[in-house]
């Protein structure tokens, strides 16, 4: 990666460029959480280059992708014409516009995650659902890299998220990370109910591509742990939040 691309990856994350088992698994989770809402008006808030937008369009709904980064928004338009270039803290949609919103590993990158959540709840109709994935602080690796001695170091860095918050934020000030309590706090005072609140591990497609059988065993073990108290060490929070009638 060039220095410019490294900085973009640090500040805005890396979107899905290749559709593999990990993306397929998460799509299944999204569809199960959405139910019939996926055939209504759907927003992917932070759509990257449009991989999930493309898959959601197949379900028959009216799907809109919103992306802050202009270059990625242009690339996403190759998959769907319904892409908006805007910030998640100021959604350019009226109240109650959507039946379903997907926020996939995005809120950790915005300037104001509290405002971003409030905006998503605002544009949901009553009975509509927000499907949210965001990084879990209990995961033993910081997957967005760190800043060390003034330089960004890309990749998975062990134990950073387990440091005291002050030290952790000095190393990874470019990205947020969440405990269960942190995510709950984002919804305080909002007219919502929680349908699902859990933690999931990844699919580890890169490890499987490199190590074959060992990677598949590792994935099976870690995904089994999602059904145990050891899920606290999982990669991402997976929450499904439904808007209540006010």
Secondary structure by P-SEA (a helix, b strand, c coil): ccaaaaaaaaacccccccccaaaaaaaaaaaaaaccccccbbbbccccccaaaaaaaaaccbbbbbbccaaaaaaaaaaccccccccccccccccccccbbbbcccccccccaaaaaaaaaaaccccbbbbbbbbbccccccccccccccccccccccccccccaaaaaaacccbbbbcaaaaaaaaccccccccccccccccaaaaaaccaaaaaaaaaaaaaaccccccccccbbbbbbbbccc
